[in-house]
């Protein structure tokens, strides 16, 4: 696993995205994020993938609740987007 600062990750993102190795992104020496390439998801244990999906879902939920956005509103928004996109 590579380690990169936020600045390094920002400046070299294109090169990092071409790599198949996970990257731990740090800010002030502490973990700030994790980049996991998805070209070969079978390289990651199922338990890790499940935990990441749950973590992402919780993070999304925590960002939507204060804005008053429910799951139903979100799905309705996606449905409306898909309908409008097909008309083009």
FIBALUM-523237 format. One record per atom (N, C-alpha, C): x, y, z negated; residue in one letter; atom name; residue number from 0. Coordinates in nm, 2 decimals. Atoms other than C-alpha are relative to their C-alpha. Example, Ala and Ser with C-alpha at 12.3 -4.5 7.8 and 13.67 -1.06 7.14 Angstrom:
REM FIBALUM-523237
{px->0.09&py->-0.12&pz->0.00&type->A&atom->N&seq->0}
{px->1.23&py->-0.45&pz->-0.78&type->A&atom->CA&seq->0}
{px->0.09&py->0.12&pz->0.00&type->A&atom->C&seq->0}
{px->-0.09&py->-0.11&pz->0.00&type->S&atom->N&seq->1}
{px->1.37&py->-0.11&pz->-0.71&type->S&atom->CA&seq->1}
{px->-0.08&py->0.11&pz->-0.08&type->S&atom->C&seq->1}
//
This chain:
REM FIBALUM-523237
{px->0.08&py->-0.12&pz->0.00&type->X&atom->N&seq->0}
{px->0.00&py->0.00&pz->0.00&type->X&atom->CA&seq->0}
{px->0.09&py->0.12&pz->0.00&type->X&atom->C&seq->0}
{px->-0.07&py->-0.12&pz->-0.01&type->X&atom->N&seq->1}
{px->0.13&py->0.34&pz->0.10&type->X&atom->CA&seq->1}
{px->-0.06&py->0.10&pz->-0.10&type->X&atom->C&seq->1}
{px->0.05&py->-0.10&pz->0.08&type->X&atom->N&seq->2}
{px->0.10&py->0.64&pz->-0.13&type->X&atom->CA&seq->2}
{px->0.03&py->0.13&pz->0.06&type->X&atom->C&seq->2}
{px->-0.02&py->-0.13&pz->-0.06&type->X&atom->N&seq->3}
{px->0.05&py->0.99&pz->0.00&type->X&atom->CA&seq->3}
{px->-0.07&py->0.11&pz->-0.08&type->X&atom->C&seq->3}
{px->0.07&py->-0.11&pz->0.07&type->X&atom->N&seq->4}
{px->-0.03&py->1.33&pz->-0.15&type->X&atom->CA&seq->4}
{px->-0.12&py->0.05&pz->0.09&type->X&atom->C&seq->4}
{px->0.12&py->-0.06&pz->-0.08&type->X&atom->N&seq->5}
{px->-0.35&py->1.51&pz->-0.04&type->X&atom->CA&seq->5}
{px->0.06&py->0.07&pz->0.12&type->X&atom->C&seq->5}
{px->-0.06&py->-0.08&pz->-0.11&type->X&atom->N&seq->6}
{px->-0.13&py->1.74&pz->0.17&type->X&atom->CA&seq->6}
{px->0.05&py->-0.09&pz->0.11&type->X&atom->C&seq->6}
{px->-0.06&py->0.09&pz->-0.09&type->X&atom->N&seq->7}
{px->0.06&py->1.46&pz->0.33&type->X&atom->CA&seq->7}
{px->-0.11&py->-0.07&pz->0.08&type->X&atom->C&seq->7}
{px->0.11&py->0.07&pz->-0.07&type->X&atom->N&seq->8}
{px->-0.27&py->1.27&pz->0.41&type->X&atom->CA&seq->8}
{px->-0.06&py->0.10&pz->0.10&type->X&atom->C&seq->8}
{px->0.06&py->-0.10&pz->-0.09&type->X&atom->N&seq->9}
{px->-0.42&py->1.59&pz->0.56&type->X&atom->CA&seq->9}
{px->0.09&py->0.02&pz->0.12&type->X&atom->C&seq->9}
{px->-0.09&py->-0.04&pz->-0.11&type->X&atom->N&seq->10}
{px->-0.12&py->1.67&pz->0.77&type->X&atom->CA&seq->10}
{px->0.03&py->-0.12&pz->0.09&type->X&atom->C&seq->10}
{px->-0.03&py->0.12&pz->-0.08&type->X&atom->N&seq->11}
{px->-0.06&py->1.31&pz->0.89&type->X&atom->CA&seq->11}
{px->-0.12&py->-0.10&pz->0.02&type->X&atom->C&seq->11}
{px->0.12&py->0.09&pz->-0.01&type->X&atom->N&seq->12}
{px->-0.42&py->1.18&pz->0.90&type->X&atom->CA&seq->12}
{px->0.00&py->-0.08&pz->0.12&type->X&atom->C&seq->12}
{px->0.01&py->0.07&pz->-0.12&type->X&atom->N&seq->13}
{px->-0.41&py->1.08&pz->1.26&type->X&atom->CA&seq->13}
{px->0.10&py->-0.12&pz->0.00&type->X&atom->C&seq->13}
{px->-0.09&py->0.11&pz->0.01&type->X&atom->N&seq->14}
{px->-0.10&py->0.87&pz->1.21&type->X&atom->CA&seq->14}
{px->-0.04&py->-0.11&pz->-0.10&type->X&atom->C&seq->14}
{px->0.04&py->0.09&pz->0.10&type->X&atom->N&seq->15}
{px->-0.23&py->0.72&pz->0.89&type->X&atom->CA&seq->15}
{px->-0.12&py->-0.09&pz->0.05&type->X&atom->C&seq->15}
{px->0.12&py->0.07&pz->-0.05&type->X&atom->N&seq->16}
{px->-0.56&py->0.62&pz->1.06&type->X&atom->CA&seq->16}
{px->0.04&py->-0.11&pz->0.10&type->X&atom->C&seq->16}
{px->-0.04&py->0.10&pz->-0.09&type->X&atom->N&seq->17}
{px->-0.37&py->0.42&pz->1.32&type->X&atom->CA&seq->17}
{px->0.07&py->-0.12&pz->-0.07&type->X&atom->C&seq->17}
{px->-0.07&py->0.10&pz->0.08&type->X&atom->N&seq->18}
{px->-0.20&py->0.22&pz->1.05&type->X&atom->CA&seq->18}
{px->-0.10&py->-0.09&pz->-0.06&type->X&atom->C&seq->18}
{px->0.09&py->0.10&pz->0.06&type->X&atom->N&seq->19}
{px->-0.36&py->-0.10&pz->0.91&type->X&atom->CA&seq->19}
{px->0.02&py->-0.01&pz->-0.15&type->X&atom->C&seq->19}
{px->-0.03&py->0.01&pz->0.14&type->X&atom->N&seq->20}
{px->-0.22&py->-0.04&pz->0.56&type->X&atom->CA&seq->20}
{px->-0.08&py->0.09&pz->-0.09&type->X&atom->C&seq->20}
{px->0.07&py->-0.09&pz->0.09&type->X&atom->N&seq->21}
{px->-0.43&py->0.10&pz->0.27&type->X&atom->CA&seq->21}
{px->0.09&py->0.11&pz->-0.05&type->X&atom->C&seq->21}
{px->-0.07&py->-0.11&pz->0.04&type->X&atom->N&seq->22}
{px->-0.33&py->0.44&pz->0.15&type->X&atom->CA&seq->22}
{px->-0.06&py->0.06&pz->-0.13&type->X&atom->C&seq->22}
{px->0.04&py->-0.06&pz->0.12&type->X&atom->N&seq->23}
{px->-0.36&py->0.57&pz->-0.21&type->X&atom->CA&seq->23}
{px->0.03&py->0.15&pz->0.01&type->X&atom->C&seq->23}
{px->-0.02&py->-0.15&pz->-0.02&type->X&atom->N&seq->24}
{px->-0.41&py->0.95&pz->-0.19&type->X&atom->CA&seq->24}
{px->0.01&py->0.06&pz->-0.15&type->X&atom->C&seq->24}
{px->-0.02&py->-0.06&pz->0.14&type->X&atom->N&seq->25}
{px->-0.28&py->1.14&pz->-0.50&type->X&atom->CA&seq->25}
{px->-0.01&py->0.15&pz->0.00&type->X&atom->C&seq->25}
{px->0.01&py->-0.15&pz->0.02&type->X&atom->N&seq->26}
{px->-0.34&py->1.49&pz->-0.63&type->X&atom->CA&seq->26}
{px->0.07&py->0.02&pz->-0.14&type->X&atom->C&seq->26}
{px->-0.07&py->-0.02&pz->0.13&type->X&atom->N&seq->27}
{px->-0.09&py->1.61&pz->-0.90&type->X&atom->CA&seq->27}
{px->0.04&py->-0.12&pz->-0.07&type->X&atom->C&seq->27}
{px->-0.05&py->0.12&pz->0.05&type->X&atom->N&seq->28}
{px->0.04&py->1.26&pz->-0.94&type->X&atom->CA&seq->28}
{px->-0.11&py->-0.10&pz->-0.05&type->X&atom->C&seq->28}
{px->0.11&py->0.09&pz->0.04&type->X&atom->N&seq->29}
{px->-0.31&py->1.11&pz->-1.01&type->X&atom->CA&seq->29}
{px->-0.08&py->-0.04&pz->0.12&type->X&atom->C&seq->29}
{px->0.08&py->0.05&pz->-0.12&type->X&atom->N&seq->30}
{px->-0.52&py->0.90&pz->-0.78&type->X&atom->CA&seq->30}
{px->-0.12&py->0.09&pz->0.02&type->X&atom->C&seq->30}
{px->0.11&py->-0.09&pz->-0.04&type->X&atom->N&seq->31}
{px->-0.77&py->1.12&pz->-0.59&type->X&atom->CA&seq->31}
{px->-0.09&py->-0.07&pz->0.10&type->X&atom->C&seq->31}
{px->0.08&py->0.07&pz->-0.10&type->X&atom->N&seq->32}
{px->-0.89&py->0.88&pz->-0.32&type->X&atom->CA&seq->32}
{px->0.08&py->-0.12&pz->0.05&type->X&atom->C&seq->32}
{px->-0.06&py->0.12&pz->-0.06&type->X&atom->N&seq->33}
{px->-0.82&py->0.56&pz->-0.13&type->X&atom->CA&seq->33}
{px->-0.05&py->-0.01&pz->0.14&type->X&atom->C&seq->33}
{px->0.04&py->0.02&pz->-0.14&type->X&atom->N&seq->34}
{px->-0.82&py->0.51&pz->0.25&type->X&atom->CA&seq->34}
{px->0.02&py->-0.15&pz->0.02&type->X&atom->C&seq->34}
{px->-0.01&py->0.14&pz->-0.03&type->X&atom->N&seq->35}
{px->-0.90&py->0.15&pz->0.35&type->X&atom->CA&seq->35}
{px->-0.04&py->-0.01&pz->0.15&type->X&atom->C&seq->35}
{px->0.03&py->0.02&pz->-0.14&type->X&atom->N&seq->36}
{px->-0.88&py->0.08&pz->0.72&type->X&atom->CA&seq->36}
{px->-0.10&py->-0.11&pz->0.02&type->X&atom->C&seq->36}
{px->0.11&py->0.10&pz->-0.02&type->X&atom->N&seq->37}
{px->-1.18&py->-0.12&pz->0.85&type->X&atom->CA&seq->37}
{px->0.02&py->-0.08&pz->0.12&type->X&atom->C&seq->37}
{px->-0.02&py->0.09&pz->-0.12&type->X&atom->N&seq->38}
{px->-1.03&py->-0.28&pz->1.16&type->X&atom->CA&seq->38}
{px->0.00&py->-0.14&pz->-0.04&type->X&atom->C&seq->38}
{px->-0.01&py->0.14&pz->0.04&type->X&atom->N&seq->39}
{px->-0.97&py->-0.60&pz->0.96&type->X&atom->CA&seq->39}
{px->-0.06&py->-0.01&pz->-0.14&type->X&atom->C&seq->39}
{px->0.05&py->0.00&pz->0.13&type->X&atom->N&seq->40}
{px->-1.21&py->-0.60&pz->0.67&type->X&atom->CA&seq->40}
{px->0.02&py->-0.14&pz->-0.07&type->X&atom->C&seq->40}
{px->-0.02&py->0.13&pz->0.07&type->X&atom->N&seq->41}
{px->-1.15&py->-0.97&pz->0.61&type->X&atom->CA&seq->41}
{px->0.13&py->0.00&pz->-0.08&type->X&atom->C&seq->41}
{px->-0.12&py->0.00&pz->0.07&type->X&atom->N&seq->42}
{px->-0.81&py->-0.87&pz->0.47&type->X&atom->CA&seq->42}
{px->-0.02&py->0.04&pz->-0.15&type->X&atom->C&seq->42}
{px->0.03&py->-0.04&pz->0.14&type->X&atom->N&seq->43}
{px->-0.98&py->-0.74&pz->0.15&type->X&atom->CA&seq->43}
{px->-0.09&py->-0.10&pz->-0.06&type->X&atom->C&seq->43}
{px->0.09&py->0.10&pz->0.07&type->X&atom->N&seq->44}
{px->-1.13&py->-0.97&pz->-0.11&type->X&atom->CA&seq->44}
{px->-0.14&py->0.05&pz->0.00&type->X&atom->C&seq->44}
{px->0.15&py->-0.03&pz->0.00&type->X&atom->N&seq->45}
{px->-1.51&py->-0.99&pz->-0.11&type->X&atom->CA&seq->45}
{px->-0.03&py->0.08&pz->-0.12&type->X&atom->C&seq->45}
{px->0.03&py->-0.07&pz->0.12&type->X&atom->N&seq->46}
{px->-1.52&py->-0.87&pz->-0.47&type->X&atom->CA&seq->46}
{px->0.04&py->0.14&pz->0.01&type->X&atom->C&seq->46}
{px->-0.05&py->-0.14&pz->-0.01&type->X&atom->N&seq->47}
{px->-1.32&py->-0.56&pz->-0.39&type->X&atom->CA&seq->47}
{px->-0.10&py->0.08&pz->0.10&type->X&atom->C&seq->47}
{px->0.09&py->-0.07&pz->-0.09&type->X&atom->N&seq->48}
{px->-1.55&py->-0.48&pz->-0.09&type->X&atom->CA&seq->48}
{px->-0.13&py->0.03&pz->-0.07&type->X&atom->C&seq->48}
{px->0.13&py->-0.02&pz->0.08&type->X&atom->N&seq->49}
{px->-1.86&py->-0.53&pz->-0.31&type->X&atom->CA&seq->49}
{px->0.01&py->0.12&pz->-0.09&type->X&atom->C&seq->49}
{px->-0.02&py->-0.11&pz->0.10&type->X&atom->N&seq->50}
{px->-1.72&py->-0.30&pz->-0.58&type->X&atom->CA&seq->50}
{px->0.01&py->0.13&pz->0.07&type->X&atom->C&seq->50}
{px->-0.01&py->-0.13&pz->-0.08&type->X&atom->N&seq->51}
{px->-1.63&py->-0.03&pz->-0.32&type->X&atom->CA&seq->51}
{px->-0.14&py->0.05&pz->0.05&type->X&atom->C&seq->51}
{px->0.13&py->-0.04&pz->-0.05&type->X&atom->N&seq->52}
{px->-1.98&py->-0.04&pz->-0.17&type->X&atom->CA&seq->52}
{px->-0.08&py->0.05&pz->-0.11&type->X&atom->C&seq->52}
{px->0.08&py->-0.04&pz->0.11&type->X&atom->N&seq->53}
{px->-2.14&py->-0.01&pz->-0.51&type->X&atom->CA&seq->53}
{px->0.05&py->0.14&pz->-0.05&type->X&atom->C&seq->53}
{px->-0.06&py->-0.13&pz->0.04&type->X&atom->N&seq->54}
{px->-1.90&py->0.28&pz->-0.60&type->X&atom->CA&seq->54}
{px->-0.04&py->0.11&pz->0.09&type->X&atom->C&seq->54}
{px->0.04&py->-0.10&pz->-0.10&type->X&atom->N&seq->55}
{px->-1.97&py->0.46&pz->-0.28&type->X&atom->CA&seq->55}
{px->-0.15&py->0.04&pz->-0.01&type->X&atom->C&seq->55}
{px->0.15&py->-0.02&pz->0.01&type->X&atom->N&seq->56}
{px->-2.35&py->0.42&pz->-0.33&type->X&atom->CA&seq->56}
{px->-0.02&py->0.09&pz->-0.13&type->X&atom->C&seq->56}
{px->0.01&py->-0.08&pz->0.12&type->X&atom->N&seq->57}
{px->-2.32&py->0.56&pz->-0.69&type->X&atom->CA&seq->57}
{px->0.04&py->0.14&pz->0.02&type->X&atom->C&seq->57}
{px->-0.05&py->-0.13&pz->-0.03&type->X&atom->N&seq->58}
{px->-2.12&py->0.85&pz->-0.57&type->X&atom->CA&seq->58}
{px->-0.09&py->0.08&pz->0.08&type->X&atom->C&seq->58}
{px->0.10&py->-0.07&pz->-0.09&type->X&atom->N&seq->59}
{px->-2.37&py->0.94&pz->-0.30&type->X&atom->CA&seq->59}
{px->-0.12&py->0.03&pz->-0.09&type->X&atom->C&seq->59}
{px->0.12&py->-0.02&pz->0.08&type->X&atom->N&seq->60}
{px->-2.66&py->0.90&pz->-0.55&type->X&atom->CA&seq->60}
{px->0.03&py->0.12&pz->-0.09&type->X&atom->C&seq->60}
{px->-0.03&py->-0.11&pz->0.09&type->X&atom->N&seq->61}
{px->-2.49&py->1.13&pz->-0.80&type->X&atom->CA&seq->61}
{px->0.01&py->0.14&pz->0.07&type->X&atom->C&seq->61}
{px->0.00&py->-0.13&pz->-0.07&type->X&atom->N&seq->62}
{px->-2.44&py->1.40&pz->-0.53&type->X&atom->CA&seq->62}
{px->-0.13&py->0.04&pz->0.05&type->X&atom->C&seq->62}
{px->0.13&py->-0.03&pz->-0.05&type->X&atom->N&seq->63}
{px->-2.80&py->1.38&pz->-0.41&type->X&atom->CA&seq->63}
{px->-0.10&py->0.03&pz->-0.11&type->X&atom->C&seq->63}
{px->0.10&py->-0.02&pz->0.10&type->X&atom->N&seq->64}
{px->-2.99&py->1.37&pz->-0.74&type->X&atom->CA&seq->64}
{px->-0.01&py->0.15&pz->-0.04&type->X&atom->C&seq->64}
{px->0.01&py->-0.14&pz->0.04&type->X&atom->N&seq->65}
{px->-2.89&py->1.73&pz->-0.85&type->X&atom->CA&seq->65}
{px->-0.07&py->0.09&pz->0.11&type->X&atom->C&seq->65}
{px->0.06&py->-0.08&pz->-0.11&type->X&atom->N&seq->66}
{px->-3.02&py->1.85&pz->-0.51&type->X&atom->CA&seq->66}
{px->-0.14&py->-0.03&pz->0.02&type->X&atom->C&seq->66}
{px->0.14&py->0.04&pz->-0.01&type->X&atom->N&seq->67}
{px->-3.35&py->1.68&pz->-0.56&type->X&atom->CA&seq->67}
{px->-0.03&py->-0.09&pz->0.13&type->X&atom->C&seq->67}
{px->0.02&py->0.09&pz->-0.12&type->X&atom->N&seq->68}
{px->-3.30&py->1.44&pz->-0.26&type->X&atom->CA&seq->68}
{px->-0.02&py->-0.14&pz->-0.05&type->X&atom->C&seq->68}
{px->0.03&py->0.14&pz->0.03&type->X&atom->N&seq->69}
{px->-3.47&py->1.11&pz->-0.31&type->X&atom->CA&seq->69}
{px->0.04&py->-0.10&pz->0.11&type->X&atom->C&seq->69}
{px->-0.04&py->0.10&pz->-0.10&type->X&atom->N&seq->70}
{px->-3.39&py->0.79&pz->-0.13&type->X&atom->CA&seq->70}
{px->-0.11&py->0.01&pz->0.12&type->X&atom->C&seq->70}
{px->0.11&py->-0.01&pz->-0.10&type->X&atom->N&seq->71}
{px->-3.73&py->0.83&pz->0.05&type->X&atom->CA&seq->71}
{px->0.02&py->0.12&pz->0.10&type->X&atom->C&seq->71}
{px->-0.03&py->-0.12&pz->-0.08&type->X&atom->N&seq->72}
{px->-3.64&py->1.18&pz->0.17&type->X&atom->CA&seq->72}
{px->0.12&py->-0.02&pz->0.09&type->X&atom->C&seq->72}
{px->-0.12&py->0.03&pz->-0.08&type->X&atom->N&seq->73}
{px->-3.30&py->1.06&pz->0.29&type->X&atom->CA&seq->73}
{px->-0.04&py->-0.09&pz->0.12&type->X&atom->C&seq->73}
{px->0.04&py->0.09&pz->-0.11&type->X&atom->N&seq->74}
{px->-3.45&py->0.78&pz->0.49&type->X&atom->CA&seq->74}
{px->-0.09&py->0.07&pz->0.10&type->X&atom->C&seq->74}
{px->0.09&py->-0.08&pz->-0.10&type->X&atom->N&seq->75}
{px->-3.72&py->1.01&pz->0.64&type->X&atom->CA&seq->75}
{px->0.09&py->0.10&pz->0.08&type->X&atom->C&seq->75}
{px->-0.09&py->-0.09&pz->-0.08&type->X&atom->N&seq->76}
{px->-3.44&py->1.25&pz->0.74&type->X&atom->CA&seq->76}
{px->0.07&py->-0.07&pz->0.11&type->X&atom->C&seq->76}
{px->-0.07&py->0.09&pz->-0.10&type->X&atom->N&seq->77}
{px->-3.25&py->0.97&pz->0.92&type->X&atom->CA&seq->77}
{px->-0.09&py->-0.04&pz->0.11&type->X&atom->C&seq->77}
{px->0.10&py->0.04&pz->-0.10&type->X&atom->N&seq->78}
{px->-3.57&py->0.86&pz->1.09&type->X&atom->CA&seq->78}
{px->-0.03&py->0.11&pz->0.10&type->X&atom->C&seq->78}
{px->0.03&py->-0.12&pz->-0.08&type->X&atom->N&seq->79}
{px->-3.64&py->1.21&pz->1.21&type->X&atom->CA&seq->79}
{px->0.12&py->0.03&pz->0.09&type->X&atom->C&seq->79}
{px->-0.12&py->-0.02&pz->-0.08&type->X&atom->N&seq->80}
{px->-3.28&py->1.25&pz->1.33&type->X&atom->CA&seq->80}
{px->0.01&py->-0.10&pz->0.12&type->X&atom->C&seq->80}
{px->0.00&py->0.10&pz->-0.11&type->X&atom->N&seq->81}
{px->-3.30&py->0.92&pz->1.53&type->X&atom->CA&seq->81}
{px->-0.10&py->0.03&pz->0.11&type->X&atom->C&seq->81}
{px->0.10&py->-0.03&pz->-0.09&type->X&atom->N&seq->82}
{px->-3.62&py->1.02&pz->1.69&type->X&atom->CA&seq->82}
{px->0.04&py->0.12&pz->0.09&type->X&atom->C&seq->82}
{px->-0.04&py->-0.12&pz->-0.08&type->X&atom->N&seq->83}
{px->-3.49&py->1.36&pz->1.80&type->X&atom->CA&seq->83}
{px->0.12&py->-0.03&pz->0.09&type->X&atom->C&seq->83}
{px->-0.12&py->0.04&pz->-0.08&type->X&atom->N&seq->84}
{px->-3.16&py->1.21&pz->1.92&type->X&atom->CA&seq->84}
{px->-0.04&py->-0.08&pz->0.12&type->X&atom->C&seq->84}
{px->0.04&py->0.08&pz->-0.11&type->X&atom->N&seq->85}
{px->-3.34&py->0.97&pz->2.15&type->X&atom->CA&seq->85}
{px->-0.07&py->0.08&pz->0.11&type->X&atom->C&seq->85}
{px->0.07&py->-0.08&pz->-0.10&type->X&atom->N&seq->86}
{px->-3.53&py->1.25&pz->2.32&type->X&atom->CA&seq->86}
{px->0.09&py->0.07&pz->0.09&type->X&atom->C&seq->86}
{px->-0.09&py->-0.08&pz->-0.08&type->X&atom->N&seq->87}
{px->-3.22&py->1.41&pz->2.45&type->X&atom->CA&seq->87}
{px->0.05&py->-0.07&pz->0.12&type->X&atom->C&seq->87}
//
